[in-house]
Amino acid sequence: MEEATQEELTRRSFLTRSIVAAGGLITALFAGVGGGYFLSPLWNKKKESWIDLGLTSDFKEGVPKKVDFTVRKKDAWATIESKSSAWIVTTDKKSFIAFDPKCTHLGCPYRWNDEKKQFLCPCHTATFSVDGKVISGPPPRPLDRYPTKVVGSHLMILPDISKEAKV
Ligand code: FES
């Protein structure tokens, strides 16, 4: 068997090192792209998800209307859907208030009484005014509100009461 010359050894070791380096580069590339893809939900900023509640013309001045909607939240790789609702109040069809439908005492659902022009909570007989202030009963604060905005002719709601300052 012939012995390899110094030049062949150099060429062979150069090729071996090149192949190892290329393999390492490709591995690093896949690890970076794949890792970024799988980890991106963890560092992506959460976007505000406004929900369209329909035309502003569908609401009557001074008459609260309960509207149901679906909230979709992304939790890393999963999308979780939940049903929710809000009481919508407007006096001019330009500005809108959206109340969380849970009483601020212990969370019972309340309803609008059109005769008395008040929200009534049946659990401990609390009453709230049309603008959400406590009239009577044990609730410690006014009704909680969702942020709202009007886009074109549509009423939008952000289903997160923590974003709206408590009144
Ligand atoms: S839960 Fe509404 S008054 Fe107690």
Backbone and ligand atoms as CSV (ligand in chain L), in Angstrom:
chain,resi,resn,atom,element,x,y,z
A,1,MET,N,N,0.834,-1.196,0.000
A,1,MET,CA,C,0.000,0.000,0.000
A,1,MET,C,C,0.867,1.243,0.000
A,2,GLU,N,N,0.472,2.195,-0.836
A,2,GLU,CA,C,1.251,3.436,-0.932
A,2,GLU,C,C,0.966,4.369,0.225
A,3,GLU,N,N,2.008,4.997,0.689
A,3,GLU,CA,C,1.786,5.962,1.774
A,3,GLU,C,C,1.272,7.275,1.215
A,4,ALA,N,N,0.378,7.925,1.922
A,4,ALA,CA,C,-0.164,9.211,1.462
A,4,ALA,C,C,0.893,10.282,1.573
A,5,THR,N,N,0.919,11.122,0.564
A,5,THR,CA,C,1.890,12.211,0.591
A,5,THR,C,C,1.405,13.298,1.531
A,6,GLN,N,N,2.311,14.165,1.868
A,6,GLN,CA,C,1.974,15.282,2.765
A,6,GLN,C,C,0.856,16.134,2.161
A,7,GLU,N,N,0.910,16.306,0.803
A,7,GLU,CA,C,-0.097,17.127,0.114
A,7,GLU,C,C,-1.488,16.497,0.187
A,8,GLU,N,N,-1.546,15.099,0.017
A,8,GLU,CA,C,-2.837,14.402,0.089
A,8,GLU,C,C,-3.437,14.504,1.484
A,9,LEU,N,N,-2.539,14.387,2.521
A,9,LEU,CA,C,-3.013,14.488,3.899
A,9,LEU,C,C,-3.619,15.860,4.159
A,10,THR,N,N,-2.960,16.847,3.654
A,10,THR,CA,C,-3.441,18.216,3.857
A,10,THR,C,C,-4.783,18.409,3.161
A,11,ARG,N,N,-4.875,17.869,1.931
A,11,ARG,CA,C,-6.120,18.002,1.183
A,11,ARG,C,C,-7.259,17.232,1.886
A,12,ARG,N,N,-6.887,15.991,2.338
A,12,ARG,CA,C,-7.894,15.172,3.013
A,12,ARG,C,C,-8.359,15.824,4.315
A,13,SER,N,N,-7.429,16.326,5.105
A,13,SER,CA,C,-7.824,16.945,6.379
A,13,SER,C,C,-8.592,18.239,6.141
A,14,PHE,N,N,-8.250,18.939,5.055
A,14,PHE,CA,C,-8.986,20.161,4.717
A,14,PHE,C,C,-10.444,19.815,4.383
A,15,LEU,N,N,-10.608,18.745,3.553
A,15,LEU,CA,C,-11.967,18.328,3.180
A,15,LEU,C,C,-12.760,17.873,4.402
A,16,THR,N,N,-12.117,17.110,5.269
A,16,THR,CA,C,-12.797,16.632,6.485
A,16,THR,C,C,-13.245,17.811,7.341
A,17,ARG,N,N,-12.348,18.753,7.541
A,17,ARG,CA,C,-12.705,19.916,8.362
A,17,ARG,C,C,-13.814,20.737,7.710
A,18,SER,N,N,-13.782,20.850,6.383
A,18,SER,CA,C,-14.818,21.613,5.675
A,18,SER,C,C,-16.183,20.961,5.847
A,19,ILE,N,N,-16.204,19.617,5.733
A,19,ILE,CA,C,-17.473,18.899,5.870
A,19,ILE,C,C,-18.003,19.040,7.295
A,20,VAL,N,N,-17.126,18.915,8.287
A,20,VAL,CA,C,-17.542,19.062,9.687
A,20,VAL,C,C,-18.061,20.483,9.925
A,21,ALA,N,N,-17.363,21.482,9.379
A,21,ALA,CA,C,-17.783,22.874,9.571
A,21,ALA,C,C,-19.136,23.129,8.912
A,22,ALA,N,N,-19.320,22.584,7.679
A,22,ALA,CA,C,-20.595,22.772,6.982
A,22,ALA,C,C,-21.723,22.097,7.758
A,23,GLY,N,N,-21.456,20.903,8.295
A,23,GLY,CA,C,-22.458,20.197,9.100
A,23,GLY,C,C,-22.829,20.997,10.339
A,24,GLY,N,N,-21.826,21.557,10.982
A,24,GLY,CA,C,-22.078,22.370,12.183
A,24,GLY,C,C,-22.891,23.603,11.849
A,25,LEU,N,N,-22.573,24.218,10.706
A,25,LEU,CA,C,-23.284,25.419,10.270
A,25,LEU,C,C,-24.758,25.113,9.992
A,26,ILE,N,N,-24.996,24.004,9.287
A,26,ILE,CA,C,-26.379,23.611,8.965
A,26,ILE,C,C,-27.152,23.278,10.243
A,27,THR,N,N,-26.511,22.577,11.176
A,27,THR,CA,C,-27.158,22.247,12.454
A,27,THR,C,C,-27.513,23.516,13.214
A,28,ALA,N,N,-26.563,24.460,13.256
A,28,ALA,CA,C,-26.816,25.713,13.974
A,28,ALA,C,C,-27.960,26.485,13.327
A,29,LEU,N,N,-27.989,26.457,11.986
A,29,LEU,CA,C,-29.042,27.162,11.249
A,29,LEU,C,C,-30.421,26.576,11.567
A,30,PHE,N,N,-30.516,25.238,11.504
A,30,PHE,CA,C,-31.799,24.592,11.809
A,30,PHE,C,C,-32.191,24.813,13.270
A,31,ALA,N,N,-31.236,24.750,14.163
A,31,ALA,CA,C,-31.537,24.945,15.585
A,31,ALA,C,C,-32.045,26.364,15.819
A,32,GLY,N,N,-31.424,27.322,15.147
A,32,GLY,CA,C,-31.847,28.713,15.305
A,32,GLY,C,C,-33.237,28.961,14.770
A,33,VAL,N,N,-33.490,28.495,13.549
A,33,VAL,CA,C,-34.798,28.703,12.916
A,33,VAL,C,C,-35.880,27.929,13.669
A,34,GLY,N,N,-35.613,26.650,13.932
A,34,GLY,CA,C,-36.598,25.809,14.627
A,34,GLY,C,C,-36.850,26.289,16.049
A,35,GLY,N,N,-35.770,26.605,16.754
A,35,GLY,CA,C,-35.926,27.093,18.130
A,35,GLY,C,C,-36.691,28.396,18.161
A,36,GLY,N,N,-36.384,29.275,17.215
A,36,GLY,CA,C,-37.096,30.563,17.148
A,36,GLY,C,C,-38.571,30.364,16.898
A,37,TYR,N,N,-38.887,29.423,16.004
A,37,TYR,CA,C,-40.289,29.152,15.688
A,37,TYR,C,C,-41.033,28.648,16.921
A,38,PHE,N,N,-40.436,27.683,17.615
A,38,PHE,CA,C,-41.133,27.093,18.758
A,38,PHE,C,C,-41.163,28.001,19.982
A,39,LEU,N,N,-40.181,28.857,20.120
A,39,LEU,CA,C,-40.145,29.706,21.315
A,39,LEU,C,C,-40.776,31.072,21.101
A,40,SER,N,N,-41.019,31.451,19.840
A,40,SER,CA,C,-41.521,32.806,19.577
A,40,SER,C,C,-42.797,33.171,20.322
A,41,PRO,N,N,-43.777,32.241,20.524
A,41,PRO,CA,C,-44.969,32.638,21.276
A,41,PRO,C,C,-44.647,33.123,22.688
A,42,LEU,N,N,-43.526,32.668,23.227
A,42,LEU,CA,C,-43.191,33.050,24.594
A,42,LEU,C,C,-42.730,34.494,24.695
A,43,TRP,N,N,-42.086,35.010,23.660
A,43,TRP,CA,C,-41.606,36.389,23.759
A,43,TRP,C,C,-42.367,37.364,22.864
A,44,ASN,N,N,-43.289,36.852,22.067
A,44,ASN,CA,C,-44.103,37.762,21.261
A,44,ASN,C,C,-44.987,38.600,22.168
A,45,LYS,N,N,-45.062,39.889,21.882
A,45,LYS,CA,C,-45.938,40.773,22.645
A,45,LYS,C,C,-47.387,40.412,22.359
A,46,LYS,N,N,-48.214,40.419,23.401
A,46,LYS,CA,C,-49.621,40.114,23.184
A,46,LYS,C,C,-50.293,41.304,22.523
A,47,LYS,N,N,-51.011,41.017,21.417
A,47,LYS,CA,C,-51.722,42.079,20.712
A,47,LYS,C,C,-53.073,42.285,21.371
A,48,GLU,N,N,-53.519,43.526,21.354
A,48,GLU,CA,C,-54.864,43.792,21.851
A,48,GLU,C,C,-55.857,43.281,20.813
A,49,SER,N,N,-56.850,42.523,21.269
A,49,SER,CA,C,-57.824,41.952,20.348
A,49,SER,C,C,-59.187,42.609,20.539
A,50,TRP,N,N,-59.447,43.642,19.764
A,50,TRP,CA,C,-60.742,44.316,19.817
A,50,TRP,C,C,-61.781,43.441,19.131
A,51,ILE,N,N,-62.985,43.437,19.679
A,51,ILE,CA,C,-64.071,42.616,19.139
A,51,ILE,C,C,-65.167,43.537,18.606
A,52,ASP,N,N,-65.639,43.218,17.421
A,52,ASP,CA,C,-66.698,44.000,16.770
A,52,ASP,C,C,-68.056,43.590,17.358
A,53,LEU,N,N,-68.751,44.544,17.950
A,53,LEU,CA,C,-70.076,44.250,18.527
A,53,LEU,C,C,-71.217,44.656,17.597
A,54,GLY,N,N,-70.882,45.105,16.409
A,54,GLY,CA,C,-71.935,45.440,15.446
A,54,GLY,C,C,-72.080,46.931,15.225
A,55,LEU,N,N,-73.104,47.273,14.494
A,55,LEU,CA,C,-73.328,48.666,14.112
A,55,LEU,C,C,-73.746,49.511,15.316
A,56,THR,N,N,-73.244,50.714,15.377
A,56,THR,CA,C,-73.622,51.619,16.475
A,56,THR,C,C,-75.114,51.957,16.384
A,57,SER,N,N,-75.656,51.903,15.167
A,57,SER,CA,C,-77.081,52.221,14.987
A,57,SER,C,C,-78.002,51.147,15.581
A,58,ASP,N,N,-77.428,49.975,15.944
A,58,ASP,CA,C,-78.236,48.912,16.548
A,58,ASP,C,C,-78.535,49.163,18.029
A,59,PHE,N,N,-77.949,50.219,18.601
A,59,PHE,CA,C,-78.168,50.503,20.025
A,59,PHE,C,C,-79.068,51.727,20.167
A,60,LYS,N,N,-79.957,51.655,21.178
A,60,LYS,CA,C,-80.891,52.774,21.396
A,60,LYS,C,C,-80.362,53.672,22.506
A,61,GLU,N,N,-80.541,54.970,22.337
A,61,GLU,CA,C,-80.119,55.906,23.374
A,61,GLU,C,C,-80.885,55.630,24.677
A,62,GLY,N,N,-80.140,55.525,25.767
A,62,GLY,CA,C,-80.755,55.393,27.098
A,62,GLY,C,C,-81.332,54.025,27.420
A,63,VAL,N,N,-81.201,53.060,26.509
A,63,VAL,CA,C,-81.730,51.711,26.772
A,63,VAL,C,C,-80.573,50.705,26.718
A,64,PRO,N,N,-80.100,50.254,27.889
A,64,PRO,CA,C,-78.998,49.285,27.894
A,64,PRO,C,C,-79.364,48.003,27.143
A,65,LYS,N,N,-78.376,47.482,26.425
A,65,LYS,CA,C,-78.598,46.258,25.646
A,65,LYS,C,C,-77.472,45.272,25.962
A,66,LYS,N,N,-77.863,44.035,26.257
A,66,LYS,CA,C,-76.853,43.014,26.548
A,66,LYS,C,C,-76.404,42.369,25.242
A,67,VAL,N,N,-75.096,42.307,25.062
A,67,VAL,CA,C,-74.532,41.746,23.831
A,67,VAL,C,C,-73.584,40.609,24.192
A,68,ASP,N,N,-73.759,39.470,23.535
A,68,ASP,CA,C,-72.862,38.321,23.738
A,68,ASP,C,C,-71.751,38.357,22.696
A,69,PHE,N,N,-70.582,37.897,23.092
A,69,PHE,CA,C,-69.464,37.834,22.143
A,69,PHE,C,C,-68.520,36.691,22.537
A,70,THR,N,N,-67.660,36.327,21.615
A,70,THR,CA,C,-66.688,35.256,21.862
A,70,THR,C,C,-65.291,35.860,21.979
A,71,VAL,N,N,-64.595,35.479,23.033
A,71,VAL,CA,C,-63.229,35.958,23.246
A,71,VAL,C,C,-62.267,34.841,22.842
A,72,ARG,N,N,-61.306,35.174,21.981
A,72,ARG,CA,C,-60.292,34.196,21.577
A,72,ARG,C,C,-58.947,34.663,22.115
A,73,LYS,N,N,-58.347,33.809,22.970
A,73,LYS,CA,C,-57.048,34.157,23.543
A,73,LYS,C,C,-56.019,33.132,23.121
A,74,LYS,N,N,-54.850,33.645,22.721
A,74,LYS,CA,C,-53.754,32.743,22.360
A,74,LYS,C,C,-52.932,32.509,23.604
A,75,ASP,N,N,-52.750,31.234,23.945
A,75,ASP,CA,C,-51.916,30.886,25.085
A,75,ASP,C,C,-50.795,30.024,24.533
A,76,ALA,N,N,-49.664,30.669,24.263
A,76,ALA,CA,C,-48.528,30.019,23.588
A,76,ALA,C,C,-48.988,29.471,22.247
A,77,TRP,N,N,-49.204,28.138,22.130
A,77,TRP,CA,C,-49.553,27.557,20.838
A,77,TRP,C,C,-51.037,27.258,20.700
A,78,ALA,N,N,-51.776,27.422,21.791
A,78,ALA,CA,C,-53.199,27.081,21.763
A,78,ALA,C,C,-54.065,28.339,21.712
A,79,THR,N,N,-55.217,28.242,21.043
A,79,THR,CA,C,-56.196,29.320,21.040
A,79,THR,C,C,-57.382,28.868,21.873
A,80,ILE,N,N,-57.686,29.663,22.903
A,80,ILE,CA,C,-58.770,29.296,23.815
A,80,ILE,C,C,-59.944,30.244,23.586
A,81,GLU,N,N,-61.137,29.670,23.389
A,81,GLU,CA,C,-62.340,30.470,23.157
A,81,GLU,C,C,-63.215,30.447,24.402
A,82,SER,N,N,-63.774,31.601,24.722
A,82,SER,CA,C,-64.735,31.638,25.827
A,82,SER,C,C,-65.851,32.616,25.475
A,83,LYS,N,N,-67.038,32.338,26.006
A,83,LYS,CA,C,-68.193,33.209,25.770
A,83,LYS,C,C,-68.226,34.280,26.844
A,84,SER,N,N,-68.599,35.472,26.432
A,84,SER,CA,C,-68.735,36.554,27.389
A,84,SER,C,C,-69.848,37.485,26.916
A,85,SER,N,N,-70.122,38.498,27.707
A,85,SER,CA,C,-71.150,39.457,27.315
A,85,SER,C,C,-70.883,40.795,27.991
A,86,ALA,N,N,-71.606,41.794,27.541
A,86,ALA,CA,C,-71.464,43.133,28.113
A,86,ALA,C,C,-72.794,43.858,27.992
A,87,TRP,N,N,-73.052,44.729,28.954
A,87,TRP,CA,C,-74.209,45.623,28.857
A,87,TRP,C,C,-73.720,46.909,28.209
A,88,ILE,N,N,-74.328,47.273,27.086
A,88,ILE,CA,C,-73.907,48.473,26.352
A,88,ILE,C,C,-74.886,49.607,26.613
A,89,VAL,N,N,-74.321,50.752,26.948
A,89,VAL,CA,C,-75.134,51.938,27.219
A,89,VAL,C,C,-74.621,53.090,26.361
A,90,THR,N,N,-75.547,53.820,25.740
A,90,THR,CA,C,-75.169,55.032,25.008
A,90,THR,C,C,-76.260,56.081,25.210
A,91,THR,N,N,-75.826,57.314,25.192
A,91,THR,CA,C,-76.820,58.388,25.283
A,91,THR,C,C,-76.898,59.161,23.969
A,92,ASP,N,N,-75.916,58.927,23.085
A,92,ASP,CA,C,-75.886,59.707,21.840
A,92,ASP,C,C,-75.450,58.893,20.601
A,93,LYS,N,N,-75.217,57.605,20.765
A,93,LYS,CA,C,-74.745,56.713,19.688
A,93,LYS,C,C,-73.366,57.104,19.156
A,94,LYS,N,N,-72.679,57.990,19.913
A,94,LYS,CA,C,-71.308,58.349,19.522
A,94,LYS,C,C,-70.322,57.808,20.559
A,95,SER,N,N,-70.689,57.940,21.834
A,95,SER,CA,C,-69.846,57.372,22.888
A,95,SER,C,C,-70.634,56.241,23.558
A,96,PHE,N,N,-69.891,55.208,23.929
A,96,PHE,CA,C,-70.530,54.000,24.461
A,96,PHE,C,C,-69.819,53.552,25.732
A,97,ILE,N,N,-70.612,52.993,26.647
A,97,ILE,CA,C,-70.050,52.368,27.847
A,97,ILE,C,C,-70.398,50.884,27.749
A,98,ALA,N,N,-69.420,50.040,28.060
A,98,ALA,CA,C,-69.653,48.585,28.071
A,98,ALA,C,C,-69.369,48.080,29.478
A,99,PHE,N,N,-70.426,47.610,30.153
A,99,PHE,CA,C,-70.262,47.111,31.514
A,99,PHE,C,C,-70.034,45.605,31.523
A,100,ASP,N,N,-69.116,45.187,32.376
A,100,ASP,CA,C,-68.941,43.759,32.663
A,100,ASP,C,C,-70.267,43.275,33.277
A,101,PRO,N,N,-70.816,42.149,32.815
A,101,PRO,CA,C,-72.143,41.731,33.287
A,101,PRO,C,C,-72.164,41.110,34.681
A,102,LYS,N,N,-71.028,41.151,35.381
A,102,LYS,CA,C,-70.999,40.567,36.729
A,102,LYS,C,C,-71.072,41.673,37.782
A,103,CYS,N,N,-71.935,41.478,38.758
A,103,CYS,CA,C,-72.077,42.431,39.864
A,103,CYS,C,C,-70.735,42.563,40.594
A,104,THR,N,N,-70.419,43.775,41.021
A,104,THR,CA,C,-69.129,44.007,41.692
A,104,THR,C,C,-69.159,43.590,43.163
A,105,HIS,N,N,-70.280,43.009,43.612
A,105,HIS,CA,C,-70.295,42.482,44.978
A,105,HIS,C,C,-69.684,41.081,44.966
A,106,LEU,N,N,-70.435,40.098,44.502
A,106,LEU,CA,C,-69.910,38.726,44.473
A,106,LEU,C,C,-70.016,38.086,43.094
A,107,GLY,N,N,-70.225,38.899,42.084
A,107,GLY,CA,C,-70.160,38.393,40.713
A,107,GLY,C,C,-71.441,37.835,40.122
A,108,CYS,N,N,-72.582,38.037,40.752
A,108,CYS,CA,C,-73.844,37.548,40.165
A,108,CYS,C,C,-74.160,38.326,38.882
A,109,PRO,N,N,-74.853,37.677,37.955
A,109,PRO,CA,C,-75.300,38.410,36.777
A,109,PRO,C,C,-76.480,39.313,37.159
A,110,TYR,N,N,-76.439,40.541,36.711
A,110,TYR,CA,C,-77.537,41.471,36.996
A,110,TYR,C,C,-78.296,41.711,35.691
A,111,ARG,N,N,-79.422,42.427,35.770
A,111,ARG,CA,C,-80.205,42.716,34.561
A,111,ARG,C,C,-80.723,44.149,34.623
A,112,TRP,N,N,-81.178,44.613,33.470
A,112,TRP,CA,C,-81.731,45.963,33.377
A,112,TRP,C,C,-83.218,45.914,33.654
A,113,ASN,N,N,-83.702,46.788,34.525
A,113,ASN,CA,C,-85.136,46.902,34.783
A,113,ASN,C,C,-85.590,48.207,34.137
A,114,ASP,N,N,-86.346,48.071,33.048
A,114,ASP,CA,C,-86.713,49.246,32.270
A,114,ASP,C,C,-87.737,50.131,32.993
A,115,GLU,N,N,-88.543,49.517,33.857
A,115,GLU,CA,C,-89.525,50.309,34.621
A,115,GLU,C,C,-88.826,51.236,35.606
A,116,LYS,N,N,-87.873,50.657,36.343
A,116,LYS,CA,C,-87.159,51.441,37.369
A,116,LYS,C,C,-85.973,52.210,36.799
A,117,LYS,N,N,-85.606,51.883,35.554
A,117,LYS,CA,C,-84.429,52.495,34.907
A,117,LYS,C,C,-83.171,52.276,35.754
A,118,GLN,N,N,-83.006,51.032,36.199
A,118,GLN,CA,C,-81.851,50.669,37.015
A,118,GLN,C,C,-81.403,49.245,36.662
A,119,PHE,N,N,-80.144,48.968,36.935
A,119,PHE,CA,C,-79.669,47.588,36.878
A,119,PHE,C,C,-79.969,46.977,38.242
A,120,LEU,N,N,-80.500,45.743,38.238
A,120,LEU,CA,C,-80.831,45.072,39.494
A,120,LEU,C,C,-80.028,43.783,39.617
A,121,CYS,N,N,-79.423,43.591,40.771
A,121,CYS,CA,C,-78.741,42.326,41.036
A,121,CYS,C,C,-79.602,41.542,42.027
A,122,PRO,N,N,-80.098,40.364,41.629
A,122,PRO,CA,C,-81.031,39.625,42.478
A,122,PRO,C,C,-80.372,38.965,43.691
A,123,CYS,N,N,-79.075,38.765,43.653
A,123,CYS,CA,C,-78.434,37.981,44.727
A,123,CYS,C,C,-78.571,38.646,46.101
A,124,HIS,N,N,-78.255,39.940,46.187
A,124,HIS,CA,C,-78.357,40.633,47.478
A,124,HIS,C,C,-79.070,41.971,47.284
A,125,THR,N,N,-79.978,41.992,46.314
A,125,THR,CA,C,-80.838,43.134,45.986
A,125,THR,C,C,-80.093,44.472,45.858
A,126,ALA,N,N,-79.027,44.442,45.064
A,126,ALA,CA,C,-78.306,45.694,44.796
A,126,ALA,C,C,-78.917,46.375,43.569
A,127,THR,N,N,-78.793,47.685,43.524
A,127,THR,CA,C,-79.224,48.428,42.334
A,127,THR,C,C,-78.102,49.357,41.890
A,128,PHE,N,N,-78.016,49.517,40.569
A,128,PHE,CA,C,-77.017,50.406,39.959
A,128,PHE,C,C,-77.745,51.345,39.008
A,129,SER,N,N,-77.233,52.558,38.873
A,129,SER,CA,C,-77.817,53.507,37.921
A,129,SER,C,C,-77.387,53.134,36.501
A,130,VAL,N,N,-77.977,53.786,35.515
A,130,VAL,CA,C,-77.659,53.475,34.117
A,130,VAL,C,C,-76.189,53.743,33.791
A,131,ASP,N,N,-75.531,54.620,34.589
A,131,ASP,CA,C,-74.097,54.842,34.359
A,131,ASP,C,C,-73.229,53.998,35.296
A,132,GLY,N,N,-73.844,52.983,35.917
A,132,GLY,CA,C,-73.077,51.980,36.655
A,132,GLY,C,C,-72.793,52.284,38.115
A,133,LYS,N,N,-73.267,53.433,38.619
A,133,LYS,CA,C,-72.977,53.769,40.026
A,133,LYS,C,C,-73.892,52.958,40.959
A,134,VAL,N,N,-73.347,52.632,42.143
A,134,VAL,CA,C,-74.135,51.880,43.127
A,134,VAL,C,C,-75.204,52.811,43.709
A,135,ILE,N,N,-76.471,52.366,43.634
A,135,ILE,CA,C,-77.565,53.132,44.240
A,135,ILE,C,C,-77.875,52.555,45.621
A,136,SER,N,N,-77.939,51.219,45.677
A,136,SER,CA,C,-78.220,50.581,46.973
A,136,SER,C,C,-77.622,49.182,46.989
A,137,GLY,N,N,-77.458,48.657,48.200
A,137,GLY,CA,C,-76.949,47.291,48.334
A,137,GLY,C,C,-75.473,47.253,48.668
A,138,PRO,N,N,-74.940,46.033,48.776
A,138,PRO,CA,C,-73.576,45.857,49.273
A,138,PRO,C,C,-72.404,46.019,48.282
A,139,PRO,N,N,-72.620,46.204,46.970
A,139,PRO,CA,C,-71.445,46.287,46.078
A,139,PRO,C,C,-70.474,47.398,46.522
A,140,PRO,N,N,-69.192,47.077,46.552
A,140,PRO,CA,C,-68.206,48.037,47.042
A,140,PRO,C,C,-67.802,49.108,46.034
A,141,ARG,N,N,-68.178,48.913,44.763
A,141,ARG,CA,C,-67.762,49.882,43.728
A,141,ARG,C,C,-68.752,49.827,42.561
A,142,PRO,N,N,-68.690,50.836,41.693
A,142,PRO,CA,C,-69.558,50.834,40.507
A,142,PRO,C,C,-69.269,49.622,39.613
A,143,LEU,N,N,-70.115,49.428,38.606
A,143,LEU,CA,C,-69.911,48.328,37.664
A,143,LEU,C,C,-68.587,48.494,36.926
A,144,ASP,N,N,-67.920,47.371,36.675
A,144,ASP,CA,C,-66.662,47.407,35.926
A,144,ASP,C,C,-66.947,47.627,34.445
A,145,ARG,N,N,-66.001,48.266,33.782
A,145,ARG,CA,C,-66.200,48.612,32.369
A,145,ARG,C,C,-65.118,48.002,31.472
A,146,TYR,N,N,-65.541,47.693,30.254
A,146,TYR,CA,C,-64.590,47.298,29.212
A,146,TYR,C,C,-64.250,48.556,28.407
A,147,PRO,N,N,-63.037,48.659,27.887
A,147,PRO,CA,C,-62.731,49.757,26.965
A,147,PRO,C,C,-63.554,49.603,25.681
A,148,THR,N,N,-63.996,50.713,25.127
A,148,THR,CA,C,-64.750,50.697,23.862
A,148,THR,C,C,-64.177,51.731,22.910
A,149,LYS,N,N,-64.453,51.561,21.640
A,149,LYS,CA,C,-64.123,52.578,20.646
A,149,LYS,C,C,-65.042,52.367,19.446
A,150,VAL,N,N,-65.234,53.433,18.705
A,150,VAL,CA,C,-66.054,53.332,17.496
A,150,VAL,C,C,-65.117,53.409,16.299
A,151,VAL,N,N,-65.217,52.424,15.434
A,151,VAL,CA,C,-64.412,52.397,14.207
A,151,VAL,C,C,-65.387,52.398,13.031
A,152,GLY,N,N,-65.387,53.495,12.302
A,152,GLY,CA,C,-66.363,53.645,11.228
A,152,GLY,C,C,-67.749,53.708,11.857
A,153,SER,N,N,-68.605,52.761,11.498
A,153,SER,CA,C,-69.947,52.726,12.093
A,153,SER,C,C,-70.111,51.535,13.037
A,154,HIS,N,N,-68.967,50.947,13.452
A,154,HIS,CA,C,-69.027,49.761,14.314
A,154,HIS,C,C,-68.516,50.053,15.725
A,155,LEU,N,N,-69.183,49.427,16.696
A,155,LEU,CA,C,-68.733,49.518,18.084
A,155,LEU,C,C,-67.761,48.372,18.358
A,156,MET,N,N,-66.601,48.729,18.898
A,156,MET,CA,C,-65.584,47.727,19.212
A,156,MET,C,C,-65.391,47.692,20.731
A,157,ILE,N,N,-65.067,46.502,21.225
A,157,ILE,CA,C,-64.855,46.335,22.661
A,157,ILE,C,C,-63.550,45.575,22.882
A,158,LEU,N,N,-62.822,45.965,23.924
A,158,LEU,CA,C,-61.627,45.218,24.315
A,158,LEU,C,C,-62.014,44.409,25.554
A,159,PRO,N,N,-62.068,43.085,25.430
A,159,PRO,CA,C,-62.611,42.281,26.533
A,159,PRO,C,C,-61.646,42.115,27.698
A,160,ASP,N,N,-61.219,43.221,28.261
A,160,ASP,CA,C,-60.269,43.176,29.358
A,160,ASP,C,C,-60.574,44.346,30.300
A,161,ILE,N,N,-61.303,44.059,31.389
A,161,ILE,CA,C,-61.720,45.152,32.271
A,161,ILE,C,C,-60.539,45.796,32.987
A,162,SER,N,N,-59.389,45.096,33.029
A,162,SER,CA,C,-58.239,45.686,33.714
A,162,SER,C,C,-57.680,46.870,32.953
A,163,LYS,N,N,-58.010,46.968,31.645
A,163,LYS,CA,C,-57.502,48.083,30.830
A,163,LYS,C,C,-58.320,49.366,31.026
A,164,GLU,N,N,-59.503,49.227,31.578
A,164,GLU,CA,C,-60.368,50.403,31.771
A,164,GLU,C,C,-60.239,50.855,33.227
A,165,ALA,N,N,-60.042,52.143,33.404
A,165,ALA,CA,C,-59.954,52.662,34.765
A,165,ALA,C,C,-61.292,52.462,35.471
A,166,LYS,N,N,-61.226,52.042,36.720
A,166,LYS,CA,C,-62.466,51.878,37.496
A,166,LYS,C,C,-63.012,53.265,37.816
A,167,VAL,N,N,-64.330,53.411,37.738
A,167,VAL,CA,C,-64.951,54.721,38.008
A,167,VAL,C,C,-65.363,54.800,39.456
L,1,FES,S1,S,-73.717,39.692,44.060
L,1,FES,FE1,FE,-74.852,41.383,43.439
L,1,FES,S2,S,-75.546,42.202,45.296
L,1,FES,FE2,FE,-74.349,40.541,45.921
